[in-house]
Amino acid sequence: MSEDTIQDATISQTQEAPAAPTGPSLQLTDLVLALQTIQASAQRGAVRADEMSTVGGLHDRLFAFLEAQGVITRSAPAQGETPDA
């Protein structure tokens, strides 16, 4: 009877074990890197005028998502500085 119990325990452990991801994965840190890449590209003038609204919209959505996840926060402007609009 004790052998049956051990076999049942082994079966339940293998059924509950989470499967390892088999395909490509994307982490929040990857999205932070994408946001930083967009910011650096914009600062360096790598975005053409006709692309600005598209890239800016992506930046805003990505920033809002990461902020909602608690990964990043908006920094308050220093005294005497005005926030960017």
mmCIF file as gemmi writes it, N, C-alpha and C atoms, coordinates in Angstrom:
data_model
loop_
_atom_site.group_PDB
_atom_site.id
_atom_site.type_symbol
_atom_site.label_atom_id
_atom_site.label_alt_id
_atom_site.label_comp_id
_atom_site.label_asym_id
_atom_site.label_entity_id
_atom_site.label_seq_id
_atom_site.pdbx_PDB_ins_code
_atom_site.Cartn_x
_atom_site.Cartn_y
_atom_site.Cartn_z
_atom_site.occupancy
_atom_site.B_iso_or_equiv
_atom_site.pdbx_formal_charge
_atom_site.auth_seq_id
_atom_site.auth_asym_id
_atom_site.pdbx_PDB_model_num
ATOM 1 N N . MET Axp A 1 ? 0.823 -1.182 0 1 0 ? 1 A 1
ATOM 2 C CA . MET Axp A 1 ? 0 0 0 1 0 ? 1 A 1
ATOM 3 C C . MET Axp A 1 ? 0.869 1.248 0 1 0 ? 1 A 1
ATOM 4 N N . SER Axp A 2 ? 2.002 1.206 0.669 1 0 ? 2 A 1
ATOM 5 C CA . SER Axp A 2 ? 2.862 2.381 0.711 1 0 ? 2 A 1
ATOM 6 C C . SER Axp A 2 ? 3.445 2.682 -0.667 1 0 ? 2 A 1
ATOM 7 N N . GLU Axp A 3 ? 3.645 1.68 -1.496 1 0 ? 3 A 1
ATOM 8 C CA . GLU Axp A 3 ? 4.153 1.911 -2.842 1 0 ? 3 A 1
ATOM 9 C C . GLU Axp A 3 ? 3.16 2.698 -3.675 1 0 ? 3 A 1
ATOM 10 N N . ASP Axp A 4 ? 1.875 2.419 -3.519 1 0 ? 4 A 1
ATOM 11 C CA . ASP Axp A 4 ? 0.847 3.16 -4.256 1 0 ? 4 A 1
ATOM 12 C C . ASP Axp A 4 ? 0.873 4.635 -3.873 1 0 ? 4 A 1
ATOM 13 N N . THR Axp A 5 ? 1.049 4.921 -2.613 1 0 ? 5 A 1
ATOM 14 C CA . THR Axp A 5 ? 1.087 6.292 -2.143 1 0 ? 5 A 1
ATOM 15 C C . THR Axp A 5 ? 2.269 7.035 -2.736 1 0 ? 5 A 1
ATOM 16 N N . ILE Axp A 6 ? 3.417 6.398 -2.791 1 0 ? 6 A 1
ATOM 17 C CA . ILE Axp A 6 ? 4.607 7.031 -3.362 1 0 ? 6 A 1
ATOM 18 C C . ILE Axp A 6 ? 4.411 7.286 -4.844 1 0 ? 6 A 1
ATOM 19 N N . GLN Axp A 7 ? 3.845 6.367 -5.564 1 0 ? 7 A 1
ATOM 20 C CA . GLN Axp A 7 ? 3.604 6.553 -6.987 1 0 ? 7 A 1
ATOM 21 C C . GLN Axp A 7 ? 2.624 7.699 -7.229 1 0 ? 7 A 1
ATOM 22 N N . ASP Axp A 8 ? 1.568 7.776 -6.411 1 0 ? 8 A 1
ATOM 23 C CA . ASP Axp A 8 ? 0.602 8.862 -6.551 1 0 ? 8 A 1
ATOM 24 C C . ASP Axp A 8 ? 1.265 10.215 -6.309 1 0 ? 8 A 1
ATOM 25 N N . ALA Axp A 9 ? 2.126 10.282 -5.317 1 0 ? 9 A 1
ATOM 26 C CA . ALA Axp A 9 ? 2.818 11.536 -5.006 1 0 ? 9 A 1
ATOM 27 C C . ALA Axp A 9 ? 3.729 11.938 -6.164 1 0 ? 9 A 1
ATOM 28 N N . THR Axp A 10 ? 4.398 10.982 -6.769 1 0 ? 10 A 1
ATOM 29 C CA . THR Axp A 10 ? 5.282 11.269 -7.89 1 0 ? 10 A 1
ATOM 30 C C . THR Axp A 10 ? 4.484 11.782 -9.084 1 0 ? 10 A 1
ATOM 31 N N . ILE Axp A 11 ? 3.368 11.17 -9.346 1 0 ? 11 A 1
ATOM 32 C CA . ILE Axp A 11 ? 2.523 11.596 -10.464 1 0 ? 11 A 1
ATOM 33 C C . ILE Axp A 11 ? 2.013 13.013 -10.245 1 0 ? 11 A 1
ATOM 34 N N . SER Axp A 12 ? 1.555 13.319 -9.044 1 0 ? 12 A 1
ATOM 35 C CA . SER Axp A 12 ? 1.023 14.655 -8.796 1 0 ? 12 A 1
ATOM 36 C C . SER Axp A 12 ? 2.12 15.712 -8.884 1 0 ? 12 A 1
ATOM 37 N N . GLN Axp A 13 ? 3.342 15.378 -8.497 1 0 ? 13 A 1
ATOM 38 C CA . GLN Axp A 13 ? 4.435 16.341 -8.6 1 0 ? 13 A 1
ATOM 39 C C . GLN Axp A 13 ? 4.758 16.632 -10.058 1 0 ? 13 A 1
ATOM 40 N N . THR Axp A 14 ? 4.754 15.64 -10.905 1 0 ? 14 A 1
ATOM 41 C CA . THR Axp A 14 ? 5.073 15.867 -12.308 1 0 ? 14 A 1
ATOM 42 C C . THR Axp A 14 ? 3.944 16.609 -13.01 1 0 ? 14 A 1
ATOM 43 N N . GLN Axp A 15 ? 2.726 16.442 -12.586 1 0 ? 15 A 1
ATOM 44 C CA . GLN Axp A 15 ? 1.605 17.133 -13.204 1 0 ? 15 A 1
ATOM 45 C C . GLN Axp A 15 ? 1.571 18.605 -12.806 1 0 ? 15 A 1
ATOM 46 N N . GLU Axp A 16 ? 2.031 18.946 -11.623 1 0 ? 16 A 1
ATOM 47 C CA . GLU Axp A 16 ? 1.978 20.314 -11.138 1 0 ? 16 A 1
ATOM 48 C C . GLU Axp A 16 ? 3.202 21.137 -11.514 1 0 ? 16 A 1
ATOM 49 N N . ALA Axp A 17 ? 4.236 20.494 -11.997 1 0 ? 17 A 1
ATOM 50 C CA . ALA Axp A 17 ? 5.459 21.223 -12.335 1 0 ? 17 A 1
ATOM 51 C C . ALA Axp A 17 ? 5.195 22.137 -13.529 1 0 ? 17 A 1
ATOM 52 N N . PRO Axp A 18 ? 5.573 23.428 -13.42 1 0 ? 18 A 1
ATOM 53 C CA . PRO Axp A 18 ? 5.339 24.333 -14.536 1 0 ? 18 A 1
ATOM 54 C C . PRO Axp A 18 ? 6.264 23.997 -15.706 1 0 ? 18 A 1
ATOM 55 N N . ALA Axp A 19 ? 5.735 24.171 -16.888 1 0 ? 19 A 1
ATOM 56 C CA . ALA Axp A 19 ? 6.522 23.895 -18.085 1 0 ? 19 A 1
ATOM 57 C C . ALA Axp A 19 ? 7.49 25.045 -18.328 1 0 ? 19 A 1
ATOM 58 N N . ALA Axp A 20 ? 8.678 24.712 -18.73 1 0 ? 20 A 1
ATOM 59 C CA . ALA Axp A 20 ? 9.675 25.737 -19.05 1 0 ? 20 A 1
ATOM 60 C C . ALA Axp A 20 ? 9.279 26.4 -20.366 1 0 ? 20 A 1
ATOM 61 N N . PRO Axp A 21 ? 9.497 27.721 -20.483 1 0 ? 21 A 1
ATOM 62 C CA . PRO Axp A 21 ? 9.144 28.387 -21.735 1 0 ? 21 A 1
ATOM 63 C C . PRO Axp A 21 ? 9.989 27.833 -22.881 1 0 ? 21 A 1
ATOM 64 N N . THR Axp A 22 ? 9.317 27.565 -23.972 1 0 ? 22 A 1
ATOM 65 C CA . THR Axp A 22 ? 10.012 26.973 -25.106 1 0 ? 22 A 1
ATOM 66 C C . THR Axp A 22 ? 10.323 27.986 -26.196 1 0 ? 22 A 1
ATOM 67 N N . GLY Axp A 23 ? 9.584 29.07 -26.253 1 0 ? 23 A 1
ATOM 68 C CA . GLY Axp A 23 ? 9.795 30.063 -27.301 1 0 ? 23 A 1
ATOM 69 C C . GLY Axp A 23 ? 10.494 31.3 -26.773 1 0 ? 23 A 1
ATOM 70 N N . PRO Axp A 24 ? 10.645 32.284 -27.626 1 0 ? 24 A 1
ATOM 71 C CA . PRO Axp A 24 ? 11.27 33.538 -27.198 1 0 ? 24 A 1
ATOM 72 C C . PRO Axp A 24 ? 10.433 34.22 -26.114 1 0 ? 24 A 1
ATOM 73 N N . SER Axp A 25 ? 11.094 34.934 -25.24 1 0 ? 25 A 1
ATOM 74 C CA . SER Axp A 25 ? 10.362 35.628 -24.179 1 0 ? 25 A 1
ATOM 75 C C . SER Axp A 25 ? 10.755 37.096 -24.174 1 0 ? 25 A 1
ATOM 76 N N . LEU Axp A 26 ? 9.913 37.908 -23.591 1 0 ? 26 A 1
ATOM 77 C CA . LEU Axp A 26 ? 10.141 39.339 -23.481 1 0 ? 26 A 1
ATOM 78 C C . LEU Axp A 26 ? 9.896 39.734 -22.035 1 0 ? 26 A 1
ATOM 79 N N . GLN Axp A 27 ? 10.85 40.387 -21.429 1 0 ? 27 A 1
ATOM 80 C CA . GLN Axp A 27 ? 10.766 40.797 -20.028 1 0 ? 27 A 1
ATOM 81 C C . GLN Axp A 27 ? 10.544 42.302 -19.942 1 0 ? 27 A 1
ATOM 82 N N . LEU Axp A 28 ? 10.154 42.773 -18.769 1 0 ? 28 A 1
ATOM 83 C CA . LEU Axp A 28 ? 9.974 44.208 -18.558 1 0 ? 28 A 1
ATOM 84 C C . LEU Axp A 28 ? 11.278 44.962 -18.772 1 0 ? 28 A 1
ATOM 85 N N . THR Axp A 29 ? 12.394 44.343 -18.435 1 0 ? 29 A 1
ATOM 86 C CA . THR Axp A 29 ? 13.681 45.011 -18.656 1 0 ? 29 A 1
ATOM 87 C C . THR Axp A 29 ? 13.943 45.233 -20.145 1 0 ? 29 A 1
ATOM 88 N N . ASP Axp A 30 ? 13.444 44.348 -20.993 1 0 ? 30 A 1
ATOM 89 C CA . ASP Axp A 30 ? 13.573 44.528 -22.438 1 0 ? 30 A 1
ATOM 90 C C . ASP Axp A 30 ? 12.77 45.742 -22.898 1 0 ? 30 A 1
ATOM 91 N N . LEU Axp A 31 ? 11.604 45.937 -22.305 1 0 ? 31 A 1
ATOM 92 C CA . LEU Axp A 31 ? 10.773 47.092 -22.656 1 0 ? 31 A 1
ATOM 93 C C . LEU Axp A 31 ? 11.401 48.392 -22.164 1 0 ? 31 A 1
ATOM 94 N N . VAL Axp A 32 ? 12.055 48.359 -21.009 1 0 ? 32 A 1
ATOM 95 C CA . VAL Axp A 32 ? 12.773 49.54 -20.52 1 0 ? 32 A 1
ATOM 96 C C . VAL Axp A 32 ? 13.902 49.88 -21.491 1 0 ? 32 A 1
ATOM 97 N N . LEU Axp A 33 ? 14.601 48.884 -21.971 1 0 ? 33 A 1
ATOM 98 C CA . LEU Axp A 33 ? 15.675 49.111 -22.942 1 0 ? 33 A 1
ATOM 99 C C . LEU Axp A 33 ? 15.114 49.713 -24.232 1 0 ? 33 A 1
ATOM 100 N N . ALA Axp A 34 ? 13.97 49.239 -24.679 1 0 ? 34 A 1
ATOM 101 C CA . ALA Axp A 34 ? 13.342 49.805 -25.877 1 0 ? 34 A 1
ATOM 102 C C . ALA Axp A 34 ? 12.971 51.266 -25.657 1 0 ? 34 A 1
ATOM 103 N N . LEU Axp A 35 ? 12.451 51.589 -24.48 1 0 ? 35 A 1
ATOM 104 C CA . LEU Axp A 35 ? 12.111 52.97 -24.151 1 0 ? 35 A 1
ATOM 105 C C . LEU Axp A 35 ? 13.362 53.845 -24.157 1 0 ? 35 A 1
ATOM 106 N N . GLN Axp A 36 ? 14.433 53.36 -23.57 1 0 ? 36 A 1
ATOM 107 C CA . GLN Axp A 36 ? 15.694 54.113 -23.548 1 0 ? 36 A 1
ATOM 108 C C . GLN Axp A 36 ? 16.248 54.308 -24.956 1 0 ? 36 A 1
ATOM 109 N N . THR Axp A 37 ? 16.063 53.319 -25.817 1 0 ? 37 A 1
ATOM 110 C CA . THR Axp A 37 ? 16.52 53.423 -27.201 1 0 ? 37 A 1
ATOM 111 C C . THR Axp A 37 ? 15.728 54.493 -27.947 1 0 ? 37 A 1
ATOM 112 N N . ILE Axp A 38 ? 14.437 54.542 -27.725 1 0 ? 38 A 1
ATOM 113 C CA . ILE Axp A 38 ? 13.602 55.569 -28.346 1 0 ? 38 A 1
ATOM 114 C C . ILE Axp A 38 ? 14.03 56.945 -27.867 1 0 ? 38 A 1
ATOM 115 N N . GLN Axp A 39 ? 14.263 57.081 -26.565 1 0 ? 39 A 1
ATOM 116 C CA . GLN Axp A 39 ? 14.67 58.373 -26.021 1 0 ? 39 A 1
ATOM 117 C C . GLN Axp A 39 ? 16.019 58.818 -26.586 1 0 ? 39 A 1
ATOM 118 N N . ALA Axp A 40 ? 16.974 57.917 -26.655 1 0 ? 40 A 1
ATOM 119 C CA . ALA Axp A 40 ? 18.298 58.254 -27.189 1 0 ? 40 A 1
ATOM 120 C C . ALA Axp A 40 ? 18.214 58.616 -28.669 1 0 ? 40 A 1
ATOM 121 N N . SER Axp A 41 ? 17.417 57.885 -29.414 1 0 ? 41 A 1
ATOM 122 C CA . SER Axp A 41 ? 17.253 58.168 -30.841 1 0 ? 41 A 1
ATOM 123 C C . SER Axp A 41 ? 16.643 59.544 -31.06 1 0 ? 41 A 1
ATOM 124 N N . ALA Axp A 42 ? 15.66 59.883 -30.26 1 0 ? 42 A 1
ATOM 125 C CA . ALA Axp A 42 ? 15.017 61.193 -30.392 1 0 ? 42 A 1
ATOM 126 C C . ALA Axp A 42 ? 15.981 62.318 -30.024 1 0 ? 42 A 1
ATOM 127 N N . GLN Axp A 43 ? 16.762 62.121 -28.974 1 0 ? 43 A 1
ATOM 128 C CA . GLN Axp A 43 ? 17.723 63.144 -28.556 1 0 ? 43 A 1
ATOM 129 C C . GLN Axp A 43 ? 18.809 63.364 -29.601 1 0 ? 43 A 1
ATOM 130 N N . ARG Axp A 44 ? 19.13 62.324 -30.333 1 0 ? 44 A 1
ATOM 131 C CA . ARG Axp A 44 ? 20.196 62.417 -31.34 1 0 ? 44 A 1
ATOM 132 C C . ARG Axp A 44 ? 19.677 62.801 -32.716 1 0 ? 44 A 1
ATOM 133 N N . GLY Axp A 45 ? 18.381 63.034 -32.832 1 0 ? 45 A 1
ATOM 134 C CA . GLY Axp A 45 ? 17.816 63.452 -34.11 1 0 ? 45 A 1
ATOM 135 C C . GLY Axp A 45 ? 17.676 62.333 -35.12 1 0 ? 45 A 1
ATOM 136 N N . ALA Axp A 46 ? 17.52 61.111 -34.671 1 0 ? 46 A 1
ATOM 137 C CA . ALA Axp A 46 ? 17.421 59.973 -35.575 1 0 ? 46 A 1
ATOM 138 C C . ALA Axp A 46 ? 16.009 59.756 -36.107 1 0 ? 46 A 1
ATOM 139 N N . VAL Axp A 47 ? 15.059 60.56 -35.68 1 0 ? 47 A 1
ATOM 140 C CA . VAL Axp A 47 ? 13.673 60.413 -36.099 1 0 ? 47 A 1
ATOM 141 C C . VAL Axp A 47 ? 13.328 61.548 -37.054 1 0 ? 47 A 1
ATOM 142 N N . ARG Axp A 48 ? 12.823 61.185 -38.231 1 0 ? 48 A 1
ATOM 143 C CA . ARG Axp A 48 ? 12.423 62.196 -39.206 1 0 ? 48 A 1
ATOM 144 C C . ARG Axp A 48 ? 11.119 62.845 -38.764 1 0 ? 48 A 1
ATOM 145 N N . ALA Axp A 49 ? 10.843 64.011 -39.302 1 0 ? 49 A 1
ATOM 146 C CA . ALA Axp A 49 ? 9.654 64.781 -38.923 1 0 ? 49 A 1
ATOM 147 C C . ALA Axp A 49 ? 8.37 63.996 -39.16 1 0 ? 49 A 1
ATOM 148 N N . ASP Axp A 50 ? 8.278 63.264 -40.264 1 0 ? 50 A 1
ATOM 149 C CA . ASP Axp A 50 ? 7.06 62.512 -40.547 1 0 ? 50 A 1
ATOM 150 C C . ASP Axp A 50 ? 6.907 61.268 -39.673 1 0 ? 50 A 1
ATOM 151 N N . GLU Axp A 51 ? 7.926 60.913 -38.912 1 0 ? 51 A 1
ATOM 152 C CA . GLU Axp A 51 ? 7.876 59.759 -38.018 1 0 ? 51 A 1
ATOM 153 C C . GLU Axp A 51 ? 7.663 60.154 -36.559 1 0 ? 51 A 1
ATOM 154 N N . MET Axp A 52 ? 7.768 61.434 -36.262 1 0 ? 52 A 1
ATOM 155 C CA . MET Axp A 52 ? 7.749 61.884 -34.865 1 0 ? 52 A 1
ATOM 156 C C . MET Axp A 52 ? 6.481 61.504 -34.119 1 0 ? 52 A 1
ATOM 157 N N . SER Axp A 53 ? 5.319 61.673 -34.734 1 0 ? 53 A 1
ATOM 158 C CA . SER Axp A 53 ? 4.081 61.367 -34.011 1 0 ? 53 A 1
ATOM 159 C C . SER Axp A 53 ? 3.951 59.871 -33.745 1 0 ? 53 A 1
ATOM 160 N N . THR Axp A 54 ? 4.376 59.04 -34.686 1 0 ? 54 A 1
ATOM 161 C CA . THR Axp A 54 ? 4.305 57.591 -34.497 1 0 ? 54 A 1
ATOM 162 C C . THR Axp A 54 ? 5.258 57.136 -33.394 1 0 ? 54 A 1
ATOM 163 N N . VAL Axp A 55 ? 6.491 57.612 -33.454 1 0 ? 55 A 1
ATOM 164 C CA . VAL Axp A 55 ? 7.494 57.23 -32.463 1 0 ? 55 A 1
ATOM 165 C C . VAL Axp A 55 ? 7.126 57.806 -31.098 1 0 ? 55 A 1
ATOM 166 N N . GLY Axp A 56 ? 6.641 59.046 -31.08 1 0 ? 56 A 1
ATOM 167 C CA . GLY Axp A 56 ? 6.221 59.657 -29.825 1 0 ? 56 A 1
ATOM 168 C C . GLY Axp A 56 ? 5.044 58.927 -29.196 1 0 ? 56 A 1
ATOM 169 N N . GLY Axp A 57 ? 4.107 58.478 -30.012 1 0 ? 57 A 1
ATOM 170 C CA . GLY Axp A 57 ? 2.968 57.71 -29.5 1 0 ? 57 A 1
ATOM 171 C C . GLY Axp A 57 ? 3.41 56.386 -28.9 1 0 ? 57 A 1
ATOM 172 N N . LEU Axp A 58 ? 4.335 55.721 -29.579 1 0 ? 58 A 1
ATOM 173 C CA . LEU Axp A 58 ? 4.878 54.466 -29.047 1 0 ? 58 A 1
ATOM 174 C C . LEU Axp A 58 ? 5.598 54.722 -27.728 1 0 ? 58 A 1
ATOM 175 N N . HIS Axp A 59 ? 6.379 55.788 -27.683 1 0 ? 59 A 1
ATOM 176 C CA . HIS Axp A 59 ? 7.089 56.151 -26.447 1 0 ? 59 A 1
ATOM 177 C C . HIS Axp A 59 ? 6.096 56.363 -25.308 1 0 ? 59 A 1
ATOM 178 N N . ASP Axp A 60 ? 5.034 57.119 -25.571 1 0 ? 60 A 1
ATOM 179 C CA . ASP Axp A 60 ? 4.049 57.419 -24.529 1 0 ? 60 A 1
ATOM 180 C C . ASP Axp A 60 ? 3.335 56.165 -24.033 1 0 ? 60 A 1
ATOM 181 N N . ARG Axp A 61 ? 2.955 55.269 -24.957 1 0 ? 61 A 1
ATOM 182 C CA . ARG Axp A 61 ? 2.276 54.027 -24.556 1 0 ? 61 A 1
ATOM 183 C C . ARG Axp A 61 ? 3.212 53.116 -23.766 1 0 ? 61 A 1
ATOM 184 N N . LEU Axp A 62 ? 4.441 53.02 -24.22 1 0 ? 62 A 1
ATOM 185 C CA . LEU Axp A 62 ? 5.424 52.188 -23.539 1 0 ? 62 A 1
ATOM 186 C C . LEU Axp A 62 ? 5.727 52.738 -22.15 1 0 ? 62 A 1
ATOM 187 N N . PHE Axp A 63 ? 5.881 54.048 -22.052 1 0 ? 63 A 1
ATOM 188 C CA . PHE Axp A 63 ? 6.152 54.685 -20.763 1 0 ? 63 A 1
ATOM 189 C C . PHE Axp A 63 ? 4.98 54.461 -19.809 1 0 ? 63 A 1
ATOM 190 N N . ALA Axp A 64 ? 3.752 54.654 -20.3 1 0 ? 64 A 1
ATOM 191 C CA . ALA Axp A 64 ? 2.566 54.469 -19.454 1 0 ? 64 A 1
ATOM 192 C C . ALA Axp A 64 ? 2.458 53.026 -18.966 1 0 ? 64 A 1
ATOM 193 N N . PHE Axp A 65 ? 2.759 52.066 -19.83 1 0 ? 65 A 1
ATOM 194 C CA . PHE Axp A 65 ? 2.703 50.659 -19.436 1 0 ? 65 A 1
ATOM 195 C C . PHE Axp A 65 ? 3.733 50.353 -18.356 1 0 ? 65 A 1
ATOM 196 N N . LEU Axp A 66 ? 4.969 50.8 -18.567 1 0 ? 66 A 1
ATOM 197 C CA . LEU Axp A 66 ? 6.026 50.534 -17.589 1 0 ? 66 A 1
ATOM 198 C C . LEU Axp A 66 ? 5.768 51.254 -16.276 1 0 ? 66 A 1
ATOM 199 N N . GLU Axp A 67 ? 5.181 52.431 -16.344 1 0 ? 67 A 1
ATOM 200 C CA . GLU Axp A 67 ? 4.841 53.167 -15.125 1 0 ? 67 A 1
ATOM 201 C C . GLU Axp A 67 ? 3.734 52.444 -14.363 1 0 ? 67 A 1
ATOM 202 N N . ALA Axp A 68 ? 2.745 51.921 -15.088 1 0 ? 68 A 1
ATOM 203 C CA . ALA Axp A 68 ? 1.653 51.178 -14.453 1 0 ? 68 A 1
ATOM 204 C C . ALA Axp A 68 ? 2.152 49.887 -13.808 1 0 ? 68 A 1
ATOM 205 N N . GLN Axp A 69 ? 3.195 49.298 -14.38 1 0 ? 69 A 1
ATOM 206 C CA . GLN Axp A 69 ? 3.779 48.078 -13.822 1 0 ? 69 A 1
ATOM 207 C C . GLN Axp A 69 ? 4.68 48.369 -12.631 1 0 ? 69 A 1
ATOM 208 N N . GLY Axp A 70 ? 4.985 49.648 -12.386 1 0 ? 70 A 1
ATOM 209 C CA . GLY Axp A 70 ? 5.828 50.028 -11.266 1 0 ? 70 A 1
ATOM 210 C C . GLY Axp A 70 ? 7.315 49.899 -11.568 1 0 ? 70 A 1
ATOM 211 N N . VAL Axp A 71 ? 7.663 49.726 -12.831 1 0 ? 71 A 1
ATOM 212 C CA . VAL Axp A 71 ? 9.06 49.564 -13.21 1 0 ? 71 A 1
ATOM 213 C C . VAL Axp A 71 ? 9.775 50.905 -13.247 1 0 ? 71 A 1
ATOM 214 N N . ILE Axp A 72 ? 9.084 51.94 -13.691 1 0 ? 72 A 1
ATOM 215 C CA . ILE Axp A 72 ? 9.656 53.283 -13.757 1 0 ? 72 A 1
ATOM 216 C C . ILE Axp A 72 ? 8.69 54.271 -13.125 1 0 ? 72 A 1
ATOM 217 N N . THR Axp A 73 ? 9.191 55.423 -12.752 1 0 ? 73 A 1
ATOM 218 C CA . THR Axp A 73 ? 8.353 56.488 -12.204 1 0 ? 73 A 1
ATOM 219 C C . THR Axp A 73 ? 8.734 57.8 -12.866 1 0 ? 73 A 1
ATOM 220 N N . ARG Axp A 74 ? 7.791 58.701 -12.901 1 0 ? 74 A 1
ATOM 221 C CA . ARG Axp A 74 ? 8.081 60.036 -13.415 1 0 ? 74 A 1
ATOM 222 C C . ARG Axp A 74 ? 8.882 60.776 -12.358 1 0 ? 74 A 1
ATOM 223 N N . SER Axp A 75 ? 9.923 61.442 -12.802 1 0 ? 75 A 1
ATOM 224 C CA . SER Axp A 75 ? 10.7 62.232 -11.854 1 0 ? 75 A 1
ATOM 225 C C . SER Axp A 75 ? 10.13 63.643 -11.828 1 0 ? 75 A 1
ATOM 226 N N . ALA Axp A 76 ? 10.048 64.217 -10.636 1 0 ? 76 A 1
ATOM 227 C CA . ALA Axp A 76 ? 9.557 65.586 -10.486 1 0 ? 76 A 1
ATOM 228 C C . ALA Axp A 76 ? 10.614 66.538 -11.005 1 0 ? 76 A 1
ATOM 229 N N . PRO Axp A 77 ? 10.205 67.598 -11.706 1 0 ? 77 A 1
ATOM 230 C CA . PRO Axp A 77 ? 11.196 68.559 -12.197 1 0 ? 77 A 1
ATOM 231 C C . PRO Axp A 77 ? 11.886 69.255 -11.029 1 0 ? 77 A 1
ATOM 232 N N . ALA Axp A 78 ? 13.155 69.544 -11.203 1 0 ? 78 A 1
ATOM 233 C CA . ALA Axp A 78 ? 13.916 70.255 -10.176 1 0 ? 78 A 1
ATOM 234 C C . ALA Axp A 78 ? 13.393 71.682 -10.048 1 0 ? 78 A 1
ATOM 235 N N . GLN Axp A 79 ? 13.69 72.336 -8.949 1 0 ? 79 A 1
ATOM 236 C CA . GLN Axp A 79 ? 13.207 73.704 -8.742 1 0 ? 79 A 1
ATOM 237 C C . GLN Axp A 79 ? 13.721 74.589 -9.87 1 0 ? 79 A 1
ATOM 238 N N . GLY Axp A 80 ? 12.842 75.416 -10.396 1 0 ? 80 A 1
ATOM 239 C CA . GLY Axp A 80 ? 13.211 76.323 -11.457 1 0 ? 80 A 1
ATOM 240 C C . GLY Axp A 80 ? 13.056 75.723 -12.852 1 0 ? 80 A 1
ATOM 241 N N . GLU Axp A 81 ? 12.837 74.404 -12.956 1 0 ? 81 A 1
ATOM 242 C CA . GLU Axp A 81 ? 12.631 73.767 -14.25 1 0 ? 81 A 1
ATOM 243 C C . GLU Axp A 81 ? 11.153 73.602 -14.498 1 0 ? 81 A 1
ATOM 244 N N . THR Axp A 82 ? 10.781 73.653 -15.758 1 0 ? 82 A 1
ATOM 245 C CA . THR Axp A 82 ? 9.387 73.405 -16.13 1 0 ? 82 A 1
ATOM 246 C C . THR Axp A 82 ? 9.302 72.014 -16.722 1 0 ? 82 A 1
ATOM 247 N N . PRO Axp A 83 ? 8.212 71.305 -16.48 1 0 ? 83 A 1
ATOM 248 C CA . PRO Axp A 83 ? 8.085 69.957 -17.044 1 0 ? 83 A 1
ATOM 249 C C . PRO Axp A 83 ? 7.942 70.041 -18.549 1 0 ? 83 A 1
ATOM 250 N N . ASP Axp A 84 ? 8.472 69.03 -19.254 1 0 ? 84 A 1
ATOM 251 C CA . ASP Axp A 84 ? 8.332 68.959 -20.72 1 0 ? 84 A 1
ATOM 252 C C . ASP Axp A 84 ? 6.894 68.663 -21.07 1 0 ? 84 A 1
ATOM 253 N N . ALA Axp A 85 ? 6.409 69.328 -22.087 1 0 ? 85 A 1
ATOM 254 C CA . ALA Axp A 85 ? 5.033 69.108 -22.498 1 0 ? 85 A 1
ATOM 255 C C . ALA Axp A 85 ? 4.971 68.115 -23.62 1 0 ? 85 A 1
